[in-house]
Amino acid sequence: MLLLLVVVIASGCSEAGSIAGPADPEAQLQPELMVADPAVTSPGGVVALTFPEETTRGVLFILEQRVGNSWAHRFDLLSDGPGAGWKRSWHPVGAEPIAVEDIGVGGPGPDRVPIPEVAEPGDYRICTGNAGENFCVPIRIGE
């Protein structure tokens, strides 16, 4: 039996595009748990996330931009991890709250996430957004 629970995510309390801290200050870069392909992409691209240890995760991922020595939560990303019929989407921080189905996704992936067309070039990380312990993988968004 698959239990679906809808969770409303308020994407931060700041205005769209403003600087906010990381979504989960405890999240760490753990490339042994999640791999991004490609690791360098362009705005409007798609990144396939694979999970070598088949770590359980949800469909919500967080895109954070490096700002100085910290991370700023810029976008919420919804993956197609559960398979056919799941629509990928992105939502800017500070926009309308989004509803996210709280389901567990297992296996090696790939879980594909969209990179927003409006993302500025720079260093980013993609983090799990609703796993038990959130973890991240670095990516770079080019011109």
N, CA and C atoms as a LAMMPS dump frame, in Angstrom:
ITEM: TIMESTEP
0
ITEM: NUMBER OF ATOMS
429
ITEM: BOX BOUNDS ff ff ff
-5.0000000000000000e+02 5.0000000000000000e+02
-5.0000000000000000e+02 5.0000000000000000e+02
-5.0000000000000000e+02 5.0000000000000000e+02
ITEM: ATOMS id mol type element x y z
1 1 1 N 0.839 -1.164 0
2 1 2 C 0 0 0
3 1 3 C 0.894 1.239 0
4 2 1 N 0.596 2.151 -0.895
5 2 2 C 1.35 3.396 -1.016
6 2 3 C 0.531 4.5 -0.379
7 3 1 N 1.09 5.179 0.587
8 3 2 C 0.408 6.262 1.28
9 3 3 C 0.902 7.575 0.712
10 4 1 N -0.034 8.365 0.2
11 4 2 C 0.306 9.682 -0.316
12 4 3 C -0.196 10.723 0.658
13 5 1 N 0.644 11.633 1.002
14 5 2 C 0.306 12.712 1.905
15 5 3 C 0.706 13.996 1.207
16 6 1 N -0.21 14.932 1.102
17 6 2 C 0.104 16.188 0.439
18 6 3 C 0.591 17.182 1.485
19 7 1 N 1.739 17.76 1.205
20 7 2 C 2.351 18.736 2.1
21 7 3 C 2.434 20.055 1.356
22 8 1 N 2.024 21.126 1.995
23 8 2 C 2.156 22.447 1.39
24 8 3 C 3.481 23.025 1.852
25 9 1 N 4.304 23.391 0.888
26 9 2 C 5.616 23.96 1.163
27 9 3 C 5.532 25.463 0.919
28 10 1 N 5.761 26.244 1.927
29 10 2 C 5.872 27.686 1.757
30 10 3 C 7.338 27.95 1.483
31 11 1 N 7.628 28.338 0.29
32 11 2 C 9.012 28.463 -0.161
33 11 3 C 9.7 29.668 0.44
34 12 1 N 9.924 29.634 1.722
35 12 2 C 10.604 30.732 2.389
36 12 3 C 9.645 31.865 2.695
37 13 1 N 10.097 32.774 3.485
38 13 2 C 9.257 33.895 3.894
39 13 3 C 9.696 35.179 3.219
40 14 1 N 10.627 35.088 2.307
41 14 2 C 11.154 36.286 1.684
42 14 3 C 10.522 36.489 0.32
43 15 1 N 10.773 37.643 -0.259
44 15 2 C 10.272 37.915 -1.586
45 15 3 C 11.011 37.053 -2.592
46 16 1 N 10.333 36.796 -3.741
47 16 2 C 10.941 35.972 -4.778
48 16 3 C 12.297 36.55 -5.158
49 17 1 N 13.305 35.701 -5.193
50 17 2 C 14.634 36.089 -5.615
51 17 3 C 15.493 36.73 -4.546
52 18 1 N 14.938 37.015 -3.388
53 18 2 C 15.757 37.638 -2.351
54 18 3 C 16.662 36.596 -1.704
55 19 1 N 17.687 37.061 -1.013
56 19 2 C 18.644 36.147 -0.402
57 19 3 C 18.043 35.557 0.867
58 20 1 N 18.045 34.258 0.928
59 20 2 C 17.601 33.527 2.114
60 20 3 C 18.704 32.541 2.452
61 21 1 N 18.694 32.03 3.647
62 21 2 C 19.683 31.03 4.027
63 21 3 C 19.35 29.688 3.393
64 22 1 N 20.093 28.659 3.759
65 22 2 C 19.817 27.326 3.224
66 22 3 C 18.476 26.816 3.743
67 23 1 N 17.822 25.96 2.962
68 23 2 C 16.543 25.377 3.378
69 23 3 C 16.737 24.512 4.617
70 24 1 N 17.825 23.751 4.656
71 24 2 C 18.14 22.885 5.796
72 24 3 C 19.598 23.127 6.171
73 25 1 N 19.864 23.918 7.199
74 25 2 C 21.248 24.231 7.573
75 25 3 C 22.09 22.996 7.898
76 26 1 N 21.454 21.873 8.22
77 26 2 C 22.18 20.646 8.554
78 26 3 C 22.565 19.825 7.323
79 27 1 N 21.991 20.134 6.151
80 27 2 C 22.277 19.359 4.936
81 27 3 C 23.747 19.511 4.555
82 28 1 N 24.376 18.402 4.18
83 28 2 C 25.795 18.383 3.829
84 28 3 C 25.985 17.83 2.424
85 29 1 N 27.08 18.254 1.77
86 29 2 C 27.445 17.665 0.484
87 29 3 C 27.84 16.213 0.729
88 30 1 N 27.161 15.289 0.071
89 30 2 C 27.453 13.865 0.214
90 30 3 C 27.371 13.2 -1.16
91 31 1 N 28.416 13.409 -1.996
92 31 2 C 28.386 12.857 -3.349
93 31 3 C 28.376 11.336 -3.398
94 32 1 N 28.655 10.669 -2.269
95 32 2 C 28.556 9.208 -2.256
96 32 3 C 27.095 8.754 -2.193
97 33 1 N 26.193 9.659 -1.81
98 33 2 C 24.772 9.317 -1.722
99 33 3 C 23.974 9.774 -2.932
100 34 1 N 24.441 10.855 -3.607
101 34 2 C 23.707 11.397 -4.75
102 34 3 C 24.705 11.916 -5.777
103 35 1 N 24.477 11.577 -7.049
104 35 2 C 25.345 11.991 -8.147
105 35 3 C 24.502 12.784 -9.14
106 36 1 N 25.014 13.929 -9.601
107 36 2 C 24.328 14.764 -10.584
108 36 3 C 24.971 14.572 -11.951
109 37 1 N 24.13 14.35 -12.974
110 37 2 C 24.62 14.192 -14.345
111 37 3 C 23.69 14.956 -15.289
112 38 1 N 24.186 16.029 -15.908
113 38 2 C 25.549 16.535 -15.839
114 38 3 C 25.768 17.372 -14.581
115 39 1 N 27.026 17.504 -14.203
116 39 2 C 27.387 18.325 -13.049
117 39 3 C 27.52 19.794 -13.442
118 40 1 N 27.65 20.056 -14.737
119 40 2 C 27.654 21.416 -15.274
120 40 3 C 26.524 21.478 -16.285
121 41 1 N 25.607 22.403 -16.09
122 41 2 C 24.426 22.489 -16.944
123 41 3 C 24.134 23.947 -17.261
124 42 1 N 23.079 24.172 -18.013
125 42 2 C 22.661 25.52 -18.391
126 42 3 C 21.267 25.794 -17.851
127 43 1 N 20.905 27.06 -17.713
128 43 2 C 19.527 27.364 -17.348
129 43 3 C 18.576 26.707 -18.355
130 44 1 N 17.518 26.104 -17.86
131 44 2 C 16.574 25.396 -18.719
132 44 3 C 16.928 23.944 -18.951
133 45 1 N 18.067 23.498 -18.422
134 45 2 C 18.489 22.105 -18.589
135 45 3 C 17.787 21.175 -17.614
136 46 1 N 18.14 19.908 -17.719
137 46 2 C 17.619 18.877 -16.822
138 46 3 C 18.812 18.123 -16.252
139 47 1 N 18.803 17.887 -14.945
140 47 2 C 19.864 17.132 -14.279
141 47 3 C 19.271 15.818 -13.786
142 48 1 N 19.957 14.717 -14.112
143 48 2 C 19.551 13.395 -13.634
144 48 3 C 20.304 13.106 -12.342
145 49 1 N 19.561 12.811 -11.294
146 49 2 C 20.152 12.485 -9.997
147 49 3 C 20.08 10.981 -9.796
148 50 1 N 21.234 10.371 -9.496
149 50 2 C 21.254 8.939 -9.2
150 50 3 C 21.726 8.74 -7.768
151 51 1 N 21.385 7.581 -7.236
152 51 2 C 21.592 7.296 -5.82
153 51 3 C 22.299 5.952 -5.682
154 52 1 N 23.664 5.963 -5.643
155 52 2 C 24.441 4.721 -5.619
156 52 3 C 24.052 3.767 -4.493
157 53 1 N 23.616 4.289 -3.357
158 53 2 C 23.234 3.431 -2.235
159 53 3 C 21.717 3.252 -2.156
160 54 1 N 21.016 3.664 -3.238
161 54 2 C 19.559 3.54 -3.328
162 54 3 C 18.857 4.171 -2.131
163 55 1 N 19.366 5.317 -1.712
164 55 2 C 18.84 6.043 -0.558
165 55 3 C 17.393 6.463 -0.807
166 56 1 N 16.536 6.277 0.186
167 56 2 C 15.141 6.695 0.077
168 56 3 C 15.063 8.212 0.149
169 57 1 N 14.23 8.775 -0.716
170 57 2 C 14.046 10.224 -0.766
171 57 3 C 12.621 10.504 -1.234
172 58 1 N 12.256 11.782 -1.295
173 58 2 C 10.956 12.189 -1.802
174 58 3 C 11.092 12.758 -3.199
175 59 1 N 10.083 13.506 -3.65
176 59 2 C 10.122 14.128 -4.969
177 59 3 C 10.584 15.58 -4.897
178 60 1 N 10.698 16.128 -3.687
179 60 2 C 11.114 17.517 -3.517
180 60 3 C 12.631 17.607 -3.388
181 61 1 N 13.212 18.477 -4.212
182 61 2 C 14.635 18.794 -4.125
183 61 3 C 14.771 20.312 -4.021
184 62 1 N 15.881 20.758 -3.486
185 62 2 C 16.131 22.176 -3.232
186 62 3 C 17.347 22.604 -4.047
187 63 1 N 17.235 23.727 -4.752
188 63 2 C 18.369 24.283 -5.485
189 63 3 C 18.855 25.511 -4.723
190 64 1 N 20.099 25.424 -4.233
191 64 2 C 20.695 26.507 -3.457
192 64 3 C 21.927 27.04 -4.17
193 65 1 N 22.063 28.357 -4.171
194 65 2 C 23.188 29.028 -4.812
195 65 3 C 24.231 29.397 -3.769
196 66 1 N 25.507 29.223 -4.132
197 66 2 C 26.594 29.646 -3.243
198 66 3 C 26.631 31.17 -3.227
199 67 1 N 26.598 31.726 -2.012
200 67 2 C 26.707 33.17 -1.81
201 67 3 C 27.759 33.359 -0.728
202 68 1 N 28.957 33.765 -1.129
203 68 2 C 30.058 33.887 -0.176
204 68 3 C 30.402 32.522 0.39
205 69 1 N 30.362 32.39 1.703
206 69 2 C 30.671 31.116 2.36
207 69 3 C 29.429 30.343 2.765
208 70 1 N 28.282 30.737 2.24
209 70 2 C 27.033 30.099 2.638
210 70 3 C 26.222 29.714 1.405
211 71 1 N 25.012 29.228 1.652
212 71 2 C 24.1 28.812 0.591
213 71 3 C 22.804 29.592 0.72
214 72 1 N 22.22 29.964 -0.411
215 72 2 C 20.941 30.667 -0.437
216 72 3 C 19.926 29.806 -1.184
217 73 1 N 18.839 29.489 -0.525
218 73 2 C 17.747 28.691 -1.104
219 73 3 C 17.079 29.528 -2.19
220 74 1 N 17.193 29.095 -3.446
221 74 2 C 16.657 29.857 -4.578
222 74 3 C 15.379 29.248 -5.156
223 75 1 N 15.371 27.907 -5.307
224 75 2 C 14.246 27.257 -5.987
225 75 3 C 13.914 25.926 -5.331
226 76 1 N 12.633 25.556 -5.39
227 76 2 C 12.19 24.203 -5.07
228 76 3 C 12.021 23.482 -6.398
229 77 1 N 12.505 22.254 -6.472
230 77 2 C 12.433 21.443 -7.691
231 77 3 C 11.625 20.189 -7.396
232 78 1 N 10.719 19.829 -8.297
233 78 2 C 9.976 18.577 -8.165
234 78 3 C 10.461 17.625 -9.241
235 79 1 N 10.826 16.418 -8.834
236 79 2 C 11.413 15.429 -9.749
237 79 3 C 10.349 14.508 -10.331
238 80 1 N 10.786 13.76 -11.335
239 80 2 C 9.95 12.703 -11.917
240 80 3 C 10.369 11.34 -11.364
241 81 1 N 10.957 11.335 -10.168
242 81 2 C 11.493 10.119 -9.553
243 81 3 C 10.569 8.928 -9.493
244 82 1 N 9.263 9.112 -9.211
245 82 2 C 8.385 7.937 -9.14
246 82 3 C 8.152 7.257 -10.489
247 83 1 N 8.478 7.914 -11.606
248 83 2 C 8.332 7.273 -12.907
249 83 3 C 7.403 8.022 -13.845
250 84 1 N 6.966 7.303 -14.873
251 84 2 C 6.127 7.884 -15.924
252 84 3 C 4.897 8.557 -15.32
253 85 1 N 4.558 9.707 -15.864
254 85 2 C 3.389 10.434 -15.403
255 85 3 C 3.673 11.488 -14.351
256 86 1 N 4.876 11.493 -13.785
257 86 2 C 5.23 12.503 -12.782
258 86 3 C 5.861 13.682 -13.498
259 87 1 N 5.285 14.849 -13.32
260 87 2 C 5.742 16.046 -14.011
261 87 3 C 6.834 16.758 -13.211
262 88 1 N 7.921 17.091 -13.901
263 88 2 C 8.984 17.899 -13.294
264 88 3 C 8.547 19.362 -13.3
265 89 1 N 8.918 20.088 -12.242
266 89 2 C 8.615 21.519 -12.204
267 89 3 C 9.574 22.219 -11.247
268 90 1 N 9.61 23.534 -11.33
269 90 2 C 10.414 24.332 -10.411
270 90 3 C 9.582 25.514 -9.929
271 91 1 N 9.929 25.993 -8.73
272 91 2 C 9.175 27.073 -8.099
273 91 3 C 10.158 27.971 -7.358
274 92 1 N 10.131 29.298 -7.622
275 92 2 C 11.06 30.2 -6.935
276 92 3 C 10.704 30.363 -5.462
277 93 1 N 11.716 30.544 -4.645
278 93 2 C 11.517 30.827 -3.223
279 93 3 C 10.738 32.133 -3.103
280 94 1 N 9.76 32.15 -2.219
281 94 2 C 8.974 33.353 -1.997
282 94 3 C 7.757 33.472 -2.886
283 95 1 N 7.588 32.54 -3.829
284 95 2 C 6.404 32.546 -4.686
285 95 3 C 5.25 31.887 -3.928
286 96 1 N 4.185 31.616 -4.623
287 96 2 C 3.038 30.932 -4.019
288 96 3 C 3.485 29.611 -3.41
289 97 1 N 2.913 29.227 -2.262
290 97 2 C 3.23 27.909 -1.688
291 97 3 C 2.851 26.802 -2.675
292 98 1 N 3.592 25.705 -2.637
293 98 2 C 3.305 24.583 -3.527
294 98 3 C 2.892 23.376 -2.698
295 99 1 N 2.077 22.529 -3.3
296 99 2 C 1.683 21.271 -2.658
297 99 3 C 2.603 20.177 -3.181
298 100 1 N 3.184 19.419 -2.275
299 100 2 C 4.106 18.349 -2.648
300 100 3 C 3.595 17.047 -2.054
301 101 1 N 3.443 16.034 -2.906
302 101 2 C 3.039 14.732 -2.397
303 101 3 C 4.204 14.135 -1.624
304 102 1 N 3.953 13.75 -0.394
305 102 2 C 4.988 13.218 0.492
306 102 3 C 5.04 11.706 0.313
307 103 1 N 5.841 11.273 -0.656
308 103 2 C 5.966 9.845 -0.932
309 103 3 C 7.427 9.451 -0.853
310 104 1 N 7.667 8.198 -0.608
311 104 2 C 9.031 7.689 -0.596
312 104 3 C 9.402 7.139 -1.956
313 105 1 N 10.559 7.532 -2.448
314 105 2 C 11.09 7.025 -3.709
315 105 3 C 12.343 6.237 -3.368
316 106 1 N 12.465 5.028 -3.891
317 106 2 C 13.636 4.203 -3.641
318 106 3 C 14.329 3.847 -4.937
319 107 1 N 15.358 3.038 -4.842
320 107 2 C 16.095 2.598 -6.022
321 107 3 C 17.174 3.585 -6.413
322 108 1 N 17.899 3.266 -7.501
323 108 2 C 19.049 4.07 -7.898
324 108 3 C 18.714 5.322 -8.7
325 109 1 N 17.457 5.5 -9.113
326 109 2 C 17.115 6.633 -9.971
327 109 3 C 17.249 6.254 -11.427
328 110 1 N 17.334 7.162 -12.339
329 110 2 C 17.517 8.587 -12.094
330 110 3 C 16.209 9.298 -11.752
331 111 1 N 16.338 10.302 -10.904
332 111 2 C 15.272 11.255 -10.616
333 111 3 C 15.697 12.527 -11.344
334 112 1 N 14.942 12.919 -12.352
335 112 2 C 15.319 14.092 -13.14
336 112 3 C 14.653 15.348 -12.572
337 113 1 N 15.452 16.42 -12.462
338 113 2 C 14.944 17.707 -11.978
339 113 3 C 15.255 18.788 -13.01
340 114 1 N 14.333 19.742 -13.171
341 114 2 C 14.57 20.833 -14.119
342 114 3 C 15.41 21.936 -13.481
343 115 1 N 16.251 22.541 -14.276
344 115 2 C 17.001 23.718 -13.836
345 115 3 C 16.25 24.937 -14.377
346 116 1 N 15.834 25.844 -13.509
347 116 2 C 15.029 26.984 -13.962
348 116 3 C 15.728 27.798 -15.049
349 117 1 N 14.936 28.223 -16.027
350 117 2 C 15.461 29.057 -17.11
351 117 3 C 15.999 30.378 -16.582
352 118 1 N 15.512 30.803 -15.415
353 118 2 C 15.905 32.096 -14.845
354 118 3 C 17.061 31.986 -13.849
355 119 1 N 17.605 30.788 -13.661
356 119 2 C 18.722 30.612 -12.722
357 119 3 C 19.954 31.357 -13.235
358 120 1 N 20.579 32.116 -12.351
359 120 2 C 21.797 32.842 -12.705
360 120 3 C 22.971 31.876 -12.764
361 121 1 N 23.962 32.143 -13.621
362 121 2 C 25.157 31.3 -13.634
363 121 3 C 25.849 31.328 -12.272
364 122 1 N 26.459 30.205 -11.897
365 122 2 C 27.19 30.154 -10.641
366 122 3 C 27.264 28.763 -10.066
367 123 1 N 27.784 28.685 -8.857
368 123 2 C 27.909 27.417 -8.139
369 123 3 C 26.659 27.186 -7.302
370 124 1 N 26.139 25.985 -7.397
371 124 2 C 24.908 25.606 -6.712
372 124 3 C 25.091 24.243 -6.062
373 125 1 N 24.079 23.868 -5.298
374 125 2 C 23.962 22.496 -4.839
375 125 3 C 22.489 22.112 -4.914
376 126 1 N 22.265 20.844 -5.237
377 126 2 C 20.923 20.276 -5.212
378 126 3 C 20.858 19.409 -3.968
379 127 1 N 19.839 19.651 -3.143
380 127 2 C 19.672 18.903 -1.893
381 127 3 C 18.329 18.189 -1.892
382 128 1 N 18.28 17.067 -1.204
383 128 2 C 16.986 16.45 -0.968
384 128 3 C 16.19 17.418 -0.103
385 129 1 N 14.885 17.446 -0.32
386 129 2 C 14.067 18.407 0.399
387 129 3 C 13.178 17.813 1.459
388 130 1 N 12.954 16.508 1.372
389 130 2 C 12.086 15.893 2.376
390 130 3 C 12.509 14.461 2.668
391 131 1 N 13.819 14.245 2.689
392 131 2 C 14.358 12.95 3.122
393 131 3 C 14.52 13.018 4.644
394 132 1 N 14.704 11.899 5.282
395 132 2 C 14.902 11.901 6.737
396 132 3 C 16.037 12.818 7.137
397 133 1 N 17.21 12.599 6.551
398 133 2 C 18.349 13.497 6.715
399 133 3 C 18.698 13.991 5.324
400 134 1 N 18.587 15.298 5.109
401 134 2 C 18.815 15.84 3.779
402 134 3 C 20.305 15.881 3.451
403 135 1 N 20.618 15.636 2.181
404 135 2 C 21.991 15.638 1.696
405 135 3 C 22.014 16.296 0.331
406 136 1 N 23.214 16.699 -0.125
407 136 2 C 23.354 17.538 -1.306
408 136 3 C 24.456 17.036 -2.231
409 137 1 N 24.398 17.541 -3.469
410 137 2 C 25.441 17.294 -4.459
411 137 3 C 25.713 18.63 -5.168
412 138 1 N 26.994 18.952 -5.45
413 138 2 C 27.286 20.228 -6.109
414 138 3 C 27.008 20.166 -7.611
415 139 1 N 26.577 21.304 -8.165
416 139 2 C 26.47 21.467 -9.617
417 139 3 C 26.918 22.883 -9.953
418 140 1 N 27.144 23.115 -11.23
419 140 2 C 27.462 24.457 -11.719
420 140 3 C 26.49 24.771 -12.838
421 141 1 N 25.947 25.97 -12.787
422 141 2 C 25.076 26.439 -13.862
423 141 3 C 25.87 27.464 -14.648
424 142 1 N 26.053 27.183 -15.935
425 142 2 C 26.816 28.068 -16.807
426 142 3 C 25.904 29.011 -17.563
427 143 1 N 26.502 29.701 -18.521
428 143 2 C 25.751 30.66 -19.35
429 143 3 C 24.788 29.957 -20.258
